[in-house]
């Protein structure tokens, strides 16, 4: 499965963006804030969740639980 998350707002949830399983997913131009569990969780097999680095991710609790849960993204 291949998917794209583009130009969305995920706020005030448990986890803002949760991706799991065998998938290739990109995240771009999105805002992920004020989520109580995680901002972004990469649960893909072989870690195939990518970003273009133009997202705004902050003020999640906690903000440092996964590789992608930072304000500055890197393509991995």
Phi and psi restraints in degrees (range 20) as a CNS / XPLOR table:
assign (resid 1 and name C) (resid 2 and name N)
       (resid 2 and name CA) (resid 2 and name C) 1.0 -125.0 20.0 2
assign (resid 2 and name N) (resid 2 and name CA)
       (resid 2 and name C) (resid 3 and name N) 1.0 138.1 20.0 2
assign (resid 2 and name C) (resid 3 and name N)
       (resid 3 and name CA) (resid 3 and name C) 1.0 -147.4 20.0 2
assign (resid 3 and name N) (resid 3 and name CA)
       (resid 3 and name C) (resid 4 and name N) 1.0 167.2 20.0 2
assign (resid 3 and name C) (resid 4 and name N)
       (resid 4 and name CA) (resid 4 and name C) 1.0 -139.2 20.0 2
assign (resid 4 and name N) (resid 4 and name CA)
       (resid 4 and name C) (resid 5 and name N) 1.0 134.1 20.0 2
assign (resid 4 and name C) (resid 5 and name N)
       (resid 5 and name CA) (resid 5 and name C) 1.0 -114.1 20.0 2
assign (resid 5 and name N) (resid 5 and name CA)
       (resid 5 and name C) (resid 6 and name N) 1.0 113.2 20.0 2
assign (resid 5 and name C) (resid 6 and name N)
       (resid 6 and name CA) (resid 6 and name C) 1.0 -134.6 20.0 2
assign (resid 6 and name N) (resid 6 and name CA)
       (resid 6 and name C) (resid 7 and name N) 1.0 127.6 20.0 2
assign (resid 6 and name C) (resid 7 and name N)
       (resid 7 and name CA) (resid 7 and name C) 1.0 59.3 20.0 2
assign (resid 7 and name N) (resid 7 and name CA)
       (resid 7 and name C) (resid 8 and name N) 1.0 51.0 20.0 2
assign (resid 7 and name C) (resid 8 and name N)
       (resid 8 and name CA) (resid 8 and name C) 1.0 -119.9 20.0 2
assign (resid 8 and name N) (resid 8 and name CA)
       (resid 8 and name C) (resid 9 and name N) 1.0 161.3 20.0 2
assign (resid 8 and name C) (resid 9 and name N)
       (resid 9 and name CA) (resid 9 and name C) 1.0 -118.0 20.0 2
assign (resid 9 and name N) (resid 9 and name CA)
       (resid 9 and name C) (resid 10 and name N) 1.0 126.6 20.0 2
assign (resid 9 and name C) (resid 10 and name N)
       (resid 10 and name CA) (resid 10 and name C) 1.0 -124.0 20.0 2
assign (resid 10 and name N) (resid 10 and name CA)
       (resid 10 and name C) (resid 11 and name N) 1.0 101.1 20.0 2
assign (resid 10 and name C) (resid 11 and name N)
       (resid 11 and name CA) (resid 11 and name C) 1.0 -134.7 20.0 2
assign (resid 11 and name N) (resid 11 and name CA)
       (resid 11 and name C) (resid 12 and name N) 1.0 149.4 20.0 2
assign (resid 11 and name C) (resid 12 and name N)
       (resid 12 and name CA) (resid 12 and name C) 1.0 60.8 20.0 2
assign (resid 12 and name N) (resid 12 and name CA)
       (resid 12 and name C) (resid 13 and name N) 1.0 41.6 20.0 2
assign (resid 12 and name C) (resid 13 and name N)
       (resid 13 and name CA) (resid 13 and name C) 1.0 -117.0 20.0 2
assign (resid 13 and name N) (resid 13 and name CA)
       (resid 13 and name C) (resid 14 and name N) 1.0 -178.3 20.0 2
assign (resid 13 and name C) (resid 14 and name N)
       (resid 14 and name CA) (resid 14 and name C) 1.0 -70.2 20.0 2
assign (resid 14 and name N) (resid 14 and name CA)
       (resid 14 and name C) (resid 15 and name N) 1.0 -65.0 20.0 2
assign (resid 14 and name C) (resid 15 and name N)
       (resid 15 and name CA) (resid 15 and name C) 1.0 -116.6 20.0 2
assign (resid 15 and name N) (resid 15 and name CA)
       (resid 15 and name C) (resid 16 and name N) 1.0 129.8 20.0 2
assign (resid 15 and name C) (resid 16 and name N)
       (resid 16 and name CA) (resid 16 and name C) 1.0 -67.3 20.0 2
assign (resid 16 and name N) (resid 16 and name CA)
       (resid 16 and name C) (resid 17 and name N) 1.0 -54.3 20.0 2
assign (resid 16 and name C) (resid 17 and name N)
       (resid 17 and name CA) (resid 17 and name C) 1.0 -132.3 20.0 2
assign (resid 17 and name N) (resid 17 and name CA)
       (resid 17 and name C) (resid 18 and name N) 1.0 121.9 20.0 2
assign (resid 17 and name C) (resid 18 and name N)
       (resid 18 and name CA) (resid 18 and name C) 1.0 -123.6 20.0 2
assign (resid 18 and name N) (resid 18 and name CA)
       (resid 18 and name C) (resid 19 and name N) 1.0 120.0 20.0 2
assign (resid 18 and name C) (resid 19 and name N)
       (resid 19 and name CA) (resid 19 and name C) 1.0 -123.0 20.0 2
assign (resid 19 and name N) (resid 19 and name CA)
       (resid 19 and name C) (resid 20 and name N) 1.0 128.8 20.0 2
assign (resid 19 and name C) (resid 20 and name N)
       (resid 20 and name CA) (resid 20 and name C) 1.0 -137.9 20.0 2
assign (resid 20 and name N) (resid 20 and name CA)
       (resid 20 and name C) (resid 21 and name N) 1.0 162.6 20.0 2
assign (resid 20 and name C) (resid 21 and name N)
       (resid 21 and name CA) (resid 21 and name C) 1.0 86.2 20.0 2
assign (resid 21 and name N) (resid 21 and name CA)
       (resid 21 and name C) (resid 22 and name N) 1.0 -162.8 20.0 2
assign (resid 21 and name C) (resid 22 and name N)
       (resid 22 and name CA) (resid 22 and name C) 1.0 -89.3 20.0 2
assign (resid 22 and name N) (resid 22 and name CA)
       (resid 22 and name C) (resid 23 and name N) 1.0 100.9 20.0 2
assign (resid 22 and name C) (resid 23 and name N)
       (resid 23 and name CA) (resid 23 and name C) 1.0 -154.0 20.0 2
assign (resid 23 and name N) (resid 23 and name CA)
       (resid 23 and name C) (resid 24 and name N) 1.0 154.6 20.0 2
assign (resid 23 and name C) (resid 24 and name N)
       (resid 24 and name CA) (resid 24 and name C) 1.0 -117.5 20.0 2
assign (resid 24 and name N) (resid 24 and name CA)
       (resid 24 and name C) (resid 25 and name N) 1.0 115.2 20.0 2
assign (resid 24 and name C) (resid 25 and name N)
       (resid 25 and name CA) (resid 25 and name C) 1.0 -130.4 20.0 2
assign (resid 25 and name N) (resid 25 and name CA)
       (resid 25 and name C) (resid 26 and name N) 1.0 139.7 20.0 2
assign (resid 25 and name C) (resid 26 and name N)
       (resid 26 and name CA) (resid 26 and name C) 1.0 -114.6 20.0 2
assign (resid 26 and name N) (resid 26 and name CA)
       (resid 26 and name C) (resid 27 and name N) 1.0 145.7 20.0 2
assign (resid 26 and name C) (resid 27 and name N)
       (resid 27 and name CA) (resid 27 and name C) 1.0 -123.6 20.0 2
assign (resid 27 and name N) (resid 27 and name CA)
       (resid 27 and name C) (resid 28 and name N) 1.0 126.0 20.0 2
assign (resid 27 and name C) (resid 28 and name N)
       (resid 28 and name CA) (resid 28 and name C) 1.0 -148.1 20.0 2
assign (resid 28 and name N) (resid 28 and name CA)
       (resid 28 and name C) (resid 29 and name N) 1.0 151.4 20.0 2
assign (resid 28 and name C) (resid 29 and name N)
       (resid 29 and name CA) (resid 29 and name C) 1.0 49.0 20.0 2
assign (resid 29 and name N) (resid 29 and name CA)
       (resid 29 and name C) (resid 30 and name N) 1.0 38.9 20.0 2
assign (resid 29 and name C) (resid 30 and name N)
       (resid 30 and name CA) (resid 30 and name C) 1.0 -118.5 20.0 2
assign (resid 30 and name N) (resid 30 and name CA)
       (resid 30 and name C) (resid 31 and name N) 1.0 157.6 20.0 2
assign (resid 30 and name C) (resid 31 and name N)
       (resid 31 and name CA) (resid 31 and name C) 1.0 -116.4 20.0 2
assign (resid 31 and name N) (resid 31 and name CA)
       (resid 31 and name C) (resid 32 and name N) 1.0 125.3 20.0 2
assign (resid 31 and name C) (resid 32 and name N)
       (resid 32 and name CA) (resid 32 and name C) 1.0 -129.1 20.0 2
assign (resid 32 and name N) (resid 32 and name CA)
       (resid 32 and name C) (resid 33 and name N) 1.0 105.1 20.0 2
assign (resid 32 and name C) (resid 33 and name N)
       (resid 33 and name CA) (resid 33 and name C) 1.0 -140.8 20.0 2
assign (resid 33 and name N) (resid 33 and name CA)
       (resid 33 and name C) (resid 34 and name N) 1.0 155.7 20.0 2
assign (resid 33 and name C) (resid 34 and name N)
       (resid 34 and name CA) (resid 34 and name C) 1.0 57.6 20.0 2
assign (resid 34 and name N) (resid 34 and name CA)
       (resid 34 and name C) (resid 35 and name N) 1.0 35.3 20.0 2
assign (resid 34 and name C) (resid 35 and name N)
       (resid 35 and name CA) (resid 35 and name C) 1.0 -93.0 20.0 2
assign (resid 35 and name N) (resid 35 and name CA)
       (resid 35 and name C) (resid 36 and name N) 1.0 140.5 20.0 2
assign (resid 35 and name C) (resid 36 and name N)
       (resid 36 and name CA) (resid 36 and name C) 1.0 -85.1 20.0 2
assign (resid 36 and name N) (resid 36 and name CA)
       (resid 36 and name C) (resid 37 and name N) 1.0 -20.3 20.0 2
assign (resid 36 and name C) (resid 37 and name N)
       (resid 37 and name CA) (resid 37 and name C) 1.0 -103.2 20.0 2
assign (resid 37 and name N) (resid 37 and name CA)
       (resid 37 and name C) (resid 38 and name N) 1.0 -60.1 20.0 2
assign (resid 37 and name C) (resid 38 and name N)
       (resid 38 and name CA) (resid 38 and name C) 1.0 -151.2 20.0 2
assign (resid 38 and name N) (resid 38 and name CA)
       (resid 38 and name C) (resid 39 and name N) 1.0 152.8 20.0 2
assign (resid 38 and name C) (resid 39 and name N)
       (resid 39 and name CA) (resid 39 and name C) 1.0 -75.3 20.0 2
assign (resid 39 and name N) (resid 39 and name CA)
       (resid 39 and name C) (resid 40 and name N) 1.0 -55.2 20.0 2
assign (resid 39 and name C) (resid 40 and name N)
       (resid 40 and name CA) (resid 40 and name C) 1.0 -136.4 20.0 2
assign (resid 40 and name N) (resid 40 and name CA)
       (resid 40 and name C) (resid 41 and name N) 1.0 132.5 20.0 2
assign (resid 40 and name C) (resid 41 and name N)
       (resid 41 and name CA) (resid 41 and name C) 1.0 -121.1 20.0 2
assign (resid 41 and name N) (resid 41 and name CA)
       (resid 41 and name C) (resid 42 and name N) 1.0 121.3 20.0 2
assign (resid 41 and name C) (resid 42 and name N)
       (resid 42 and name CA) (resid 42 and name C) 1.0 -97.9 20.0 2
assign (resid 42 and name N) (resid 42 and name CA)
       (resid 42 and name C) (resid 43 and name N) 1.0 98.6 20.0 2
assign (resid 42 and name C) (resid 43 and name N)
       (resid 43 and name CA) (resid 43 and name C) 1.0 -110.1 20.0 2
assign (resid 43 and name N) (resid 43 and name CA)
       (resid 43 and name C) (resid 44 and name N) 1.0 22.9 20.0 2
assign (resid 43 and name C) (resid 44 and name N)
       (resid 44 and name CA) (resid 44 and name C) 1.0 -76.0 20.0 2
assign (resid 44 and name N) (resid 44 and name CA)
       (resid 44 and name C) (resid 45 and name N) 1.0 148.3 20.0 2
assign (resid 44 and name C) (resid 45 and name N)
       (resid 45 and name CA) (resid 45 and name C) 1.0 -70.1 20.0 2
assign (resid 45 and name N) (resid 45 and name CA)
       (resid 45 and name C) (resid 46 and name N) 1.0 128.8 20.0 2
assign (resid 45 and name C) (resid 46 and name N)
       (resid 46 and name CA) (resid 46 and name C) 1.0 70.7 20.0 2
assign (resid 46 and name N) (resid 46 and name CA)
       (resid 46 and name C) (resid 47 and name N) 1.0 16.7 20.0 2
assign (resid 46 and name C) (resid 47 and name N)
       (resid 47 and name CA) (resid 47 and name C) 1.0 46.5 20.0 2
assign (resid 47 and name N) (resid 47 and name CA)
       (resid 47 and name C) (resid 48 and name N) 1.0 69.8 20.0 2
assign (resid 47 and name C) (resid 48 and name N)
       (resid 48 and name CA) (resid 48 and name C) 1.0 -111.5 20.0 2
assign (resid 48 and name N) (resid 48 and name CA)
       (resid 48 and name C) (resid 49 and name N) 1.0 43.6 20.0 2
assign (resid 48 and name C) (resid 49 and name N)
       (resid 49 and name CA) (resid 49 and name C) 1.0 -108.7 20.0 2
assign (resid 49 and name N) (resid 49 and name CA)
       (resid 49 and name C) (resid 50 and name N) 1.0 116.4 20.0 2
assign (resid 49 and name C) (resid 50 and name N)
       (resid 50 and name CA) (resid 50 and name C) 1.0 -114.4 20.0 2
assign (resid 50 and name N) (resid 50 and name CA)
       (resid 50 and name C) (resid 51 and name N) 1.0 158.3 20.0 2
assign (resid 50 and name C) (resid 51 and name N)
       (resid 51 and name CA) (resid 51 and name C) 1.0 -135.9 20.0 2
assign (resid 51 and name N) (resid 51 and name CA)
       (resid 51 and name C) (resid 52 and name N) 1.0 151.3 20.0 2
assign (resid 51 and name C) (resid 52 and name N)
       (resid 52 and name CA) (resid 52 and name C) 1.0 -89.9 20.0 2
assign (resid 52 and name N) (resid 52 and name CA)
       (resid 52 and name C) (resid 53 and name N) 1.0 -3.7 20.0 2
assign (resid 52 and name C) (resid 53 and name N)
       (resid 53 and name CA) (resid 53 and name C) 1.0 82.2 20.0 2
assign (resid 53 and name N) (resid 53 and name CA)
       (resid 53 and name C) (resid 54 and name N) 1.0 13.0 20.0 2
assign (resid 53 and name C) (resid 54 and name N)
       (resid 54 and name CA) (resid 54 and name C) 1.0 -115.3 20.0 2
assign (resid 54 and name N) (resid 54 and name CA)
       (resid 54 and name C) (resid 55 and name N) 1.0 31.8 20.0 2
assign (resid 54 and name C) (resid 55 and name N)
       (resid 55 and name CA) (resid 55 and name C) 1.0 -99.5 20.0 2
assign (resid 55 and name N) (resid 55 and name CA)
       (resid 55 and name C) (resid 56 and name N) 1.0 158.8 20.0 2
assign (resid 55 and name C) (resid 56 and name N)
       (resid 56 and name CA) (resid 56 and name C) 1.0 -115.9 20.0 2
assign (resid 56 and name N) (resid 56 and name CA)
       (resid 56 and name C) (resid 57 and name N) 1.0 107.7 20.0 2
assign (resid 56 and name C) (resid 57 and name N)
       (resid 57 and name CA) (resid 57 and name C) 1.0 -127.6 20.0 2
assign (resid 57 and name N) (resid 57 and name CA)
       (resid 57 and name C) (resid 58 and name N) 1.0 114.5 20.0 2
assign (resid 57 and name C) (resid 58 and name N)
       (resid 58 and name CA) (resid 58 and name C) 1.0 -162.9 20.0 2
assign (resid 58 and name N) (resid 58 and name CA)
       (resid 58 and name C) (resid 59 and name N) 1.0 164.3 20.0 2
assign (resid 58 and name C) (resid 59 and name N)
       (resid 59 and name CA) (resid 59 and name C) 1.0 62.2 20.0 2
assign (resid 59 and name N) (resid 59 and name CA)
       (resid 59 and name C) (resid 60 and name N) 1.0 26.7 20.0 2
assign (resid 59 and name C) (resid 60 and name N)
       (resid 60 and name CA) (resid 60 and name C) 1.0 -88.9 20.0 2
assign (resid 60 and name N) (resid 60 and name CA)
       (resid 60 and name C) (resid 61 and name N) 1.0 161.3 20.0 2
assign (resid 60 and name C) (resid 61 and name N)
       (resid 61 and name CA) (resid 61 and name C) 1.0 -126.9 20.0 2
assign (resid 61 and name N) (resid 61 and name CA)
       (resid 61 and name C) (resid 62 and name N) 1.0 108.5 20.0 2
assign (resid 61 and name C) (resid 62 and name N)
       (resid 62 and name CA) (resid 62 and name C) 1.0 -81.5 20.0 2
assign (resid 62 and name N) (resid 62 and name CA)
       (resid 62 and name C) (resid 63 and name N) 1.0 163.0 20.0 2
assign (resid 62 and name C) (resid 63 and name N)
       (resid 63 and name CA) (resid 63 and name C) 1.0 -93.9 20.0 2
assign (resid 63 and name N) (resid 63 and name CA)
       (resid 63 and name C) (resid 64 and name N) 1.0 -2.6 20.0 2
assign (resid 63 and name C) (resid 64 and name N)
       (resid 64 and name CA) (resid 64 and name C) 1.0 -127.8 20.0 2
assign (resid 64 and name N) (resid 64 and name CA)
       (resid 64 and name C) (resid 65 and name N) 1.0 34.3 20.0 2
assign (resid 64 and name C) (resid 65 and name N)
       (resid 65 and name CA) (resid 65 and name C) 1.0 -87.3 20.0 2
assign (resid 65 and name N) (resid 65 and name CA)
       (resid 65 and name C) (resid 66 and name N) 1.0 -21.2 20.0 2
assign (resid 65 and name C) (resid 66 and name N)
       (resid 66 and name CA) (resid 66 and name C) 1.0 -135.6 20.0 2
assign (resid 66 and name N) (resid 66 and name CA)
       (resid 66 and name C) (resid 67 and name N) 1.0 167.3 20.0 2
assign (resid 66 and name C) (resid 67 and name N)
       (resid 67 and name CA) (resid 67 and name C) 1.0 -58.2 20.0 2
assign (resid 67 and name N) (resid 67 and name CA)
       (resid 67 and name C) (resid 68 and name N) 1.0 -40.7 20.0 2
assign (resid 67 and name C) (resid 68 and name N)
       (resid 68 and name CA) (resid 68 and name C) 1.0 -87.7 20.0 2
assign (resid 68 and name N) (resid 68 and name CA)
       (resid 68 and name C) (resid 69 and name N) 1.0 -0.1 20.0 2
assign (resid 68 and name C) (resid 69 and name N)
       (resid 69 and name CA) (resid 69 and name C) 1.0 -94.0 20.0 2
assign (resid 69 and name N) (resid 69 and name CA)
       (resid 69 and name C) (resid 70 and name N) 1.0 48.7 20.0 2
assign (resid 69 and name C) (resid 70 and name N)
       (resid 70 and name CA) (resid 70 and name C) 1.0 -128.9 20.0 2
assign (resid 70 and name N) (resid 70 and name CA)
       (resid 70 and name C) (resid 71 and name N) 1.0 158.9 20.0 2
assign (resid 70 and name C) (resid 71 and name N)
       (resid 71 and name CA) (resid 71 and name C) 1.0 -67.5 20.0 2
assign (resid 71 and name N) (resid 71 and name CA)
       (resid 71 and name C) (resid 72 and name N) 1.0 -29.9 20.0 2
assign (resid 71 and name C) (resid 72 and name N)
       (resid 72 and name CA) (resid 72 and name C) 1.0 -110.2 20.0 2
assign (resid 72 and name N) (resid 72 and name CA)
       (resid 72 and name C) (resid 73 and name N) 1.0 120.7 20.0 2
assign (resid 72 and name C) (resid 73 and name N)
       (resid 73 and name CA) (resid 73 and name C) 1.0 -95.1 20.0 2
assign (resid 73 and name N) (resid 73 and name CA)
       (resid 73 and name C) (resid 74 and name N) 1.0 154.0 20.0 2
assign (resid 73 and name C) (resid 74 and name N)
       (resid 74 and name CA) (resid 74 and name C) 1.0 -127.5 20.0 2
assign (resid 74 and name N) (resid 74 and name CA)
       (resid 74 and name C) (resid 75 and name N) 1.0 146.9 20.0 2
assign (resid 74 and name C) (resid 75 and name N)
       (resid 75 and name CA) (resid 75 and name C) 1.0 -73.4 20.0 2
assign (resid 75 and name N) (resid 75 and name CA)
       (resid 75 and name C) (resid 76 and name N) 1.0 126.4 20.0 2
